[in-house]
Structures are given as structure tokens and as C-alpha cells.
Amino acid sequence: MGAGGIGTLLPNLAGAQNMTTTAPQIRASMTGGREPKPLPFDAAKLNGLSEKLIRSHWENNYIGSVKALNMISERMAVAMKDPDLPPVVYGGLKREELHRVGSVILHEHYFGNLGGDGKAAGDVLSAIKQAFGSYDAWETEFRRTAMALAGGSGWCVLTYNLYTYELRNQWAWDHMHGAIAGIPLLALDMYEHSFHMDFGATAAKYVDAFMRNVNWQEVDRRFQGVVIHTAG
């Protein structure tokens, strides 16, 4: 079932919320000073994912991208003051900006949707069943999408699209590929750094462990947030 099925949830979800939201403050893009988000769970208590793996991933890859994004942002601000800077040079900065923004966002979603018991629940589960026919059908497609990237790079992301009103498992071979207006709900890092320390080349066992640790309460919170935005 496609967008029409998910669309039937919008009035119910929006009407069920008796709350007001405050718009976030707009942040200037060409400034540094971004701070990494802490892990929202005890890395020593995940089921089948070692603390050493998680901390290495968080410290080296995620925090590394935060630092790189700060540096690129500051360099773009300096570059904009140079009227003679060749466009090709600025284009290189913009490509790196896109890469680092994607890396920061996806890593924060990845770590943010870990720390749970892997049991899907909430309105997002109902939406998944409407969109894919069943949870099992969705999980089969999500896993197949992830394993298509098992050679060592990319992301598998369950998204809700604000334009098409679709739930879709997106395949992204780097940090910069994703459909316009697709909002991440569940992010699975398939880069080798996210699993090789624990699983070597057996990416399927890593996907198994990831699914056991999904925090579906967080996924449902993200889903409700974008659905209310769409309905409003």
C-alpha cells in the first residue's frame, strides 16, 4: 500500500497531539562551533555490538565529521570574502560541505536509534504495515537493501517523504545520496568501520545485531514529528 494508506494516518496522528511546538532557532551555516551529541545509551549494554566498536565509531568517524564540518564552514566564510576565488575551488568546499553535513546528520540518527530492544511498536509500526503490507515484508526489504551495500560503504535508511507521503527504504552508497524531502526515521550505517571490528566481513551478522538494538520509541518519535509537520 502506498501514500494513500499512510495518508489515512495523518489526521488521526495530528489530532491526537495536544501540544504546542516551538520553532528551532535558525543557525548560520558558515560558522563553526558545532558540538557532537553524546551517545544516548550505555555502549557497554548493547546486545551483540561491543563497546569498543561503538566508541571507536562515535569518536573517530562521527566526531571526526563534526570537526571537519566546523572547519569547512569556517573556510567557506573566509572564501566568500575573496572576490577572485575561482568557482572550481569554492565548488570543492561545497562538495565537502555536503559530504560532512550528510555524515553528521546520518551518524546522529544512527546512534540515536540504537539502545532499544528491537521490538517495533507505535504509530510508525502501523504505517510500516500500511506501506509494505506487513512488518516482516518491510524488514525483508530493509535487510536486502542494507546487504546490497555490504561491500563496505553506504547507508540504508527508512525515510518518510514530506512530498510524496511515502515510507521508503533508501539505498545510499555515500553520505550525499537520498531523495529530496526524504526525512530519516531509521538509519543503518553500512560502512565497514561500523562493523568490521566485531564482525569482520560478515555484514549480515552485524545487521542482525543492529536490528536487535533498534530503539523503536525514537523511530516512532521521529515519525510522529514529521507526520504532524506534514498534516499541519
WOBELBEL-V149495 format. One line per field, one symbol per residue. phi: phi as a letter, one per 30 degrees, with the letter a starting at -180 (. if undefined). burial: + if it has 9 or more other ideal C-beta (glycine too) atoms within 8 Angstrom, else -. Layout:
phi: ???
burial: ???
This chain:
phi: .cddddeddeddddddccacbcddddcddcbdidcdddddbdddcdcjcddddddddddddddedddddedddddddddddcdcddedddddddddedddddddddddddddccjccicdaidddddedddcjaddddddddddddddcddkajbcbdbccdcciccbdccbdadccldeidcdcbcbdcdeddbddcbhcddddddededdcdcddddddddddddddddd
burial: ----++-+++--++----------------+--+------+-+--+--+---++++++-++++-++-++++++++++-+---------++--++-+++++++++++++++++++-+-+-+-+++++++++++--+-+++-+++-+++-++--++++++++++--++++++++-++--+---++++++++++-++++-++---+--+++++++++++++++-+++-+++-++-
